[in-house]
Structures are given as C-alpha cells and as structure tokens.
Amino acid sequence: MVKSILTKKEPEKRLLARITRTGGRGNLGRITVRHRGGGARKLYRKVTFGQVQLGQKGRVSSFEYDPGRNAWIMLVEYQDGSKYYMLAPHGIQVGDEIVCDEKADVRPGNRMRLKNIPSGEQVHNIELIPGRGGVLVRAAGNSAKVNAHEGKYAQLVFPSSEIRKVLGESFASIGIVSNPEFLAEGKAVYDFTHPDKIVVGAHSPAAFSMMRKVYTGRVRTYIPVVETDWETAEMIKYANNSFLATKISFMNEIANICDKVGADVRIVAQAMGMDYRINPRFLNPGIG
C-alpha cells in the first residue's frame, strides 16, 4: 500500500461525528483557559472495531485518510446497502471482498475467531473479551503473531515481544494494519543484521548464491547459515515456534504449581536458567 492509492472522495457523511470544542470555557460557561477559541471544525470517523454482518461478504469501496489515527481506513459496503469504516490491512485492494465469520479464508481483511486462525499468521484488531470488539494492535504498521493454540486459549506474540494468552473465542482480523510508513523498520533492520541463524530454503544453486550475496557484508561472518530445501526450511520455522510456545507453556504450569505450594516462580526460573543446558531466555511465565 502506498499513499497514492488513497481514494479521492469526501468522507461518508453517515459515518462522521462532530468533535465538540469547549472554547476554553468550563461547565459554567466562563472562560477558564484563554486563547482556545476558533479553530477548524473537526470530524471524527466512526470506525467499527467489532463484528458486523456475520457471514456476509462486504466489498472494499475506498481507502481513506483518517486524521484521528495513524492507520488508513477502508469503507466496506454490504449487499443490504450498509456501510462501515474499518481498519485497512496492508495489501488489500479496492474491490476485494472480506468477510467476518466464525471461520473464514485466511486473507487480509477477513475476521474470525482466534481458535480458527492457523499458527504463524499475523493478526490485528484483537478482542480481549469476546463480543466487546477489538482493543489490541490497532496502530499503523503493527500486527501480532498467532504463536500457538493451547486449550481454550491462543498464544499471541505482540509487537512489544510480550507473549499473552487470549481466549480462542475472541475475534481478530487477518493481516498487518496499513500505512507502511509506520512499520517498525528499526526493529526489522536490527533483526535482519543480528540474527541467531540464517535458514535458506531453495531448490537451485542460483537461489543459494543470490541469498549469500544478500547477506554478505550485512551480517556478521560468524552467524551460522543453514542451506536446505523449502520443506525443511518451513519445518525449521514451525519447530522453532512450537518449541518456544512449549517452553512458555511449561513455565505457565510451573507458575501454577508454585502458586499452590507457595514457591517463588521467579527464583525457580532464575535457577533453571543457570543450567547451561537450559537457555534462561523466555523462561518467564506468559500473561494469561
């Protein structure tokens, strides 16, 4: 998504609300703060963060700039004539169809319950309490990753690196919140130049050679490089994510036992991390 694709149209009048101004006056009508009069009239876009038209397909009719947020919004029209403003995910186009349902195709813009979203997918506009509407990951360029499913919970990795359990009955939207100008480029560049390892999956010597040129001079020479086929590279990714989720889930269970016997889980985790066979990172129990 680039800024040039924003649709040149007036905002939908039925989805606007006027932001009232006090003019610097208190509840008695007296001026309490000077130099607050005048100013341009401001209109708030009514963006829908919850679930609407369950099971019905909507068509993206426009992308618009919202002065009240850093993310772009899209106008979605349904067959009954209703229109809603929603957060626009990165990569969606005017004319695309989206749907909100219990289970839907994994495509940008579609919304479904977390328990039906495969592990490894990027999501945004996440509900914390089912049925209350999305409250998490709504800023431009942000997304959370579905790390694993554990019982009635989904384990999510947030942009802050926090790992949290969220009820699987909660809804979330697929994709990254639009407006690439706000993508976390600093973190992405650091992760690119400071990896723990580099895994390259390909089926041709030319592809391996190209990837070596990409990383030459950009990462440190002692970083291990694993060159393998596509299938093995994908399996490495899934195995890493699954093992990390298992490690955190294990510490969550240890925390539950500590609560019952009166032990201090922080000291338990610290002592476990002193064993050279156990990495001390990600030994803290996750929130949930």
C-alpha positions in Angstrom: 0.0 0.0 0.0 1.3 3.4 -1.0 -0.3 6.7 -0.2 -1.2 7.3 -3.9 -3.9 4.6 -3.8 -6.0 6.5 -1.2 -9.3 7.2 -2.8 -10.0 10.8 -3.6 -13.5 11.2 -2.2 -15.4 13.0 0.6 -15.9 11.1 3.8 -19.1 9.1 4.2 -21.4 11.6 6.0 -23.4 9.0 7.9 -20.2 7.8 9.5 -19.0 11.1 10.7 -19.5 12.7 14.1 -18.6 16.3 15.1 -16.0 16.7 17.8 -17.3 19.4 20.1 -14.9 22.1 21.4 -15.1 23.8 24.7 -13.7 27.1 23.5 -11.8 27.2 26.8 -15.0 27.5 28.8 -15.8 25.5 31.9 -19.1 23.9 32.9 -20.5 27.3 33.9 -19.8 28.9 30.5 -17.0 31.1 31.8 -13.6 31.3 30.1 -11.2 29.2 32.2 -8.4 28.8 29.7 -7.5 31.7 27.4 -6.7 31.6 23.7 -8.7 28.4 23.0 -11.4 29.9 20.7 -11.9 29.3 16.9 -10.1 26.6 15.1 -11.1 24.4 12.2 -14.1 22.1 12.6 -13.0 18.5 13.3 -15.0 15.4 12.3 -14.5 12.0 13.8 -14.7 8.9 11.6 -16.8 6.2 13.2 -14.6 3.2 12.8 -16.1 -0.3 13.5 -13.7 -2.5 15.6 -16.2 -5.3 16.3 -18.1 -7.8 14.3 -20.8 -6.8 11.8 -22.7 -8.6 9.1 -21.5 -12.1 10.3 -21.3 -14.5 7.4 -22.0 -11.7 4.8 -19.4 -10.7 2.3 -18.5 -7.0 2.0 -16.7 -5.1 -0.8 -14.0 -2.6 -0.2 -15.1 0.5 -2.0 -12.4 3.0 -0.9 -9.3 3.7 1.2 -9.3 6.9 3.2 -7.1 9.0 5.4 -8.3 9.4 9.0 -6.9 12.5 10.7 -7.7 10.9 14.1 -5.4 7.9 13.7 -2.1 6.9 12.0 -3.6 3.9 10.2 -5.6 4.2 7.0 -9.2 3.1 7.0 -11.4 1.4 4.3 -15.0 1.8 3.5 -16.8 -1.5 3.3 -20.2 -1.9 1.6 -22.6 -4.8 2.1 -25.4 -6.1 -0.1 -28.1 -4.5 2.1 -26.6 -1.1 1.5 -25.0 -0.7 4.9 -21.5 0.9 5.0 -18.8 0.7 7.7 -15.4 2.2 8.2 -12.8 -0.5 9.2 -9.0 -0.5 9.7 -7.4 -1.3 6.3 -4.9 -4.1 6.4 -1.7 -3.9 4.3 -2.0 -5.5 0.8 -5.8 -5.2 0.4 -7.2 -3.5 -2.8 -10.3 -1.6 -3.7 -12.9 -4.2 -5.0 -11.7 -7.0 -2.7 -14.2 -8.9 -0.7 -13.9 -9.5 3.0 -16.0 -11.5 5.4 -16.4 -11.8 9.2 -17.4 -15.2 10.3 -16.7 -18.0 12.8 -14.2 -19.4 10.3 -13.1 -17.8 7.0 -10.3 -17.9 4.5 -7.0 -16.7 5.8 -6.8 -13.5 3.7 -6.0 -9.9 4.7 -9.2 -8.2 5.9 -11.1 -11.3 6.9 -12.1 -11.6 10.5 -12.6 -14.8 12.5 -12.2 -16.3 15.9 -8.6 -16.8 17.1 -9.1 -20.5 17.6 -9.7 -20.9 13.8 -6.6 -18.9 12.8 -3.5 -21.1 12.0 -0.3 -20.6 13.9 2.1 -18.2 12.3 -0.5 -15.8 10.9 -0.3 -12.1 11.5 -3.4 -10.5 13.1 -4.6 -7.1 14.3 -7.7 -5.5 15.9 -7.8 -8.3 18.5 -10.6 -8.7 21.1 -9.6 -9.2 24.7 -13.1 -10.0 25.8 -15.2 -11.9 23.3 -18.0 -9.8 21.8 -16.6 -6.5 23.0 -14.8 -5.5 19.8 -11.1 -5.2 19.1 -8.9 -3.3 21.5 -5.4 -4.6 20.9 -3.0 -4.0 17.9 -4.8 -1.2 16.1 -1.9 1.2 15.3 -0.4 1.6 11.8 2.3 -1.0 10.9 1.5 -3.3 13.8 0.5 -6.9 14.0 0.6 -9.8 16.5 1.5 -13.3 15.6 -0.5 -16.3 16.5 2.2 -18.4 18.1 0.3 -21.5 19.2 -3.1 -22.8 20.4 -3.3 -24.1 23.9 -6.7 -25.5 25.1 -9.3 -22.7 25.0 -6.5 -20.0 24.6 -4.5 -18.7 21.7 -0.9 -17.6 22.4 -0.1 -14.3 20.7 3.3 -12.6 20.3 2.7 -8.8 20.4 4.9 -6.1 18.7 6.4 -5.4 22.2 7.6 -9.0 22.3 5.1 -9.7 25.0 3.5 -13.1 24.9 0.0 -13.3 26.1 -2.8 -15.8 26.2 -6.1 -14.6 24.7 -9.3 -16.6 24.6 -9.8 -18.5 21.4 -13.4 -17.3 21.2 -12.2 -13.7 20.7 -12.2 -12.3 17.1 -9.2 -10.9 15.3 -8.6 -9.6 11.8 -6.0 -11.1 9.4 -3.0 -9.0 8.3 -0.9 -6.0 9.3 -2.5 -2.6 9.9 -1.9 -0.5 6.8 0.3 2.5 6.2 3.8 1.2 5.6 5.3 4.5 6.7 4.7 3.3 10.3 6.2 -0.2 10.0 8.8 -0.9 12.7 11.7 -0.5 10.3 14.3 -0.1 13.1 13.4 -3.4 14.7 13.2 -5.2 11.3 16.6 -3.9 10.3 18.2 -4.9 13.6 16.6 -8.4 13.3 18.0 -8.7 9.8 21.5 -7.7 10.7 21.6 -9.6 14.1 20.1 -13.0 13.5 20.8 -16.0 15.6 21.0 -18.1 12.5 20.1 -17.8 8.8 18.0 -20.5 7.2 17.8 -20.5 3.4 15.3 -22.8 1.6 15.7 -23.3 -2.1 16.0 -25.9 -4.9 18.6 -24.3 -7.1 22.2 -23.3 -6.7 21.5 -19.9 -8.2 19.0 -19.1 -5.4 21.5 -20.0 -2.7 24.1 -17.9 -4.4 21.7 -14.9 -4.6 20.9 -15.2 -0.9 24.6 -15.4 0.0 25.1 -12.1 -1.8 22.2 -10.5 0.0 23.7 -11.3 3.4 27.3 -10.7 2.5 28.6 -7.6 4.4 25.2 -7.1 6.1 25.5 -9.7 8.9 28.4 -10.8 11.0 30.6 -13.6 9.5 30.2 -15.9 12.4 26.4 -16.2 12.1 25.7 -19.8 11.1 23.9 -20.4 7.8 21.8 -23.4 7.0 21.1 -24.1 3.4 18.4 -26.7 2.7 15.2 -27.3 0.7 11.9 -25.4 1.1 10.2 -28.1 3.0 13.0 -28.5 5.6 13.2 -24.7 6.0 9.5 -24.4 6.7 9.7 -27.3 9.2 12.6 -25.5 10.9 10.4 -22.4 11.3 7.4 -24.3 12.7 9.7 -26.4 15.0 11.2 -23.2 16.4 7.8 -21.6 17.1 6.4 -24.7 18.6 9.4 -25.3 20.9 9.2 -21.6 22.1 5.5 -22.0 22.8 6.1 -25.3 24.7 8.8 -23.6 26.8 6.5 -20.8 27.8 3.5 -23.1 28.4 5.8 -25.2 30.6 6.7 -22.2 32.7 3.0 -21.3 33.0 2.3 -24.7 34.5 5.3 -24.3 36.8 3.9 -21.0 37.9 0.5 -22.6 38.7 2.3 -25.2 40.9 4.3 -22.5 42.6 1.1 -20.7 43.5 -0.3 -23.8 45.1 2.8 -24.7 47.1 3.8 -21.2 48.0 7.1 -21.1 46.0 8.5 -18.1 44.1 8.4 -18.8 40.4 10.9 -16.1 39.6 13.6 -17.7 41.7 12.7 -21.1 40.2 13.1 -19.7 36.6 16.3 -17.9 37.5 17.8 -21.1 38.9 16.7 -23.1 35.9 18.4 -20.6 33.6 21.7 -21.2 35.4 21.9 -24.7 33.9 23.9 -24.4 30.7 21.6 -26.9 29.0 18.6 -24.6 29.5 18.7 -21.1 28.0 17.5 -18.5 30.5 15.6 -16.5 27.8 11.8 -16.9 27.6 11.7 -18.8 31.0 9.2 -16.2 32.5 5.6 -17.4 32.5 3.4 -15.5 30.0 0.4 -13.4 30.9 -2.9 -15.2 30.6 
